[in-house]
Amino acid sequence: MPANYQAEVVGVFGQPVAENPTGVMQEAGFASAGLNWRYLNFEVPPEKLGAAMDAVDALGMRGINLTIPHKVAVIEFLDPTSTVSWQGQPVAPTTAAARNSPNYS
């Protein structure tokens, strides 16, 4: 099998996120499982949330967590046919599916 140097990317969208330690725990779990995955903190202001959600799809990201201030605002950007359950309620810090994303059909 040929070497694969392309890491899968997941992360968190929020503002602020600089002090969010979740990535340390996530990356330790990825390493323990032998996965070439990266967890990144993305500083996303509210007015850029739509563009950031489009980037999830465009970049082929495996998923994102959402934190303040995006837990409610993200609903309009979610794929209503996704198997990710949000049921019209504020989205807890959990993985969300971007509209039209092939990763979450």
N, C-alpha and C positions, 0 to 999 in steps of 0.2 A: 504494500500500500504506500503511495507517495506521501511525502510530508505535507501537512496542511498548516500553514502559518497564519491563516485568517481566523482571528478570534471572533466569536459571537459576542454581540454587545447588548447589554441591558443597562438600566440605570434609573435615576430618579429625576423628575422634573419638579422644580419648585423655586421659591424665592423667599428666604435665602436657603442655600443648601451647602455652603462651604463647611459648616460644622456638623453635617450629617455623617455619622460614622457607619451607616449601614453597609457601605461598600467594603469595609474591612471584613465584616462577617460574611458577606456574600462571596467575596473573592476567596476567603479561606475555605468555604464550602465547595466552590468550584474546583479549587486545587485538590482538595481531598477526594473529590469525585473524578479527578483526572480530566476535567473539562477545560478547554481553551476558551474560556469566557471572561469578559471584563464587565465590571459594574462601575459606571461613571456617574458623577453628580453633574447635572446640567442646570445651570442658573437660567431659568426661563421666566421672564416678566409676563404678567397677565396678557398684555397686548400681543405677545409672540406665541401664545399657546397653540393657536391653530397651525402656525408654521412649524412649530416643534412636533406636533402630532403628525403632520405630513412627513416630517423627516423620519419618524419611526418607520413608516412604510418605505420611503425612498432609500433609506440606508439599510433596510432589511434587519432592523433591530429585532431581537427576540422578545422584548417586552420592556415596559417601564413601570415604575412606581410613581405615584402622584402624591404630592404633599401640599401644604399651604402655598399659595392660595388657590390651587387648581382642582380641589376635590369635587366641587359642584360644576364649575365652568367647563370641565372636560367632557361632560355628558354630551354636549352638542357635537363633539368631534369623534364620538365612539361609533363603531360599526354596529348598527342595530341587528344585524344578522349574526353577529359573533356569538360564540359559545361562552364568552366571558359574561358573567351575570352582574348587572348593575341595577336592574329592576327600577330604574327611574329615581333611585335614591342617590344622595351624595356618595361619591366613590371614595371608599376607604383607601389607605395606602396599599394598594394592590395592583397587580398587573392589569393594564387596560389594553384593549385592542383598538388600533387606529382604524378609521374608516378605510375600506378597500384594502386592508392589509392582508397579503397572502399568508402571513404567519399565524393568523388567528381565525381561520374560517371554521 
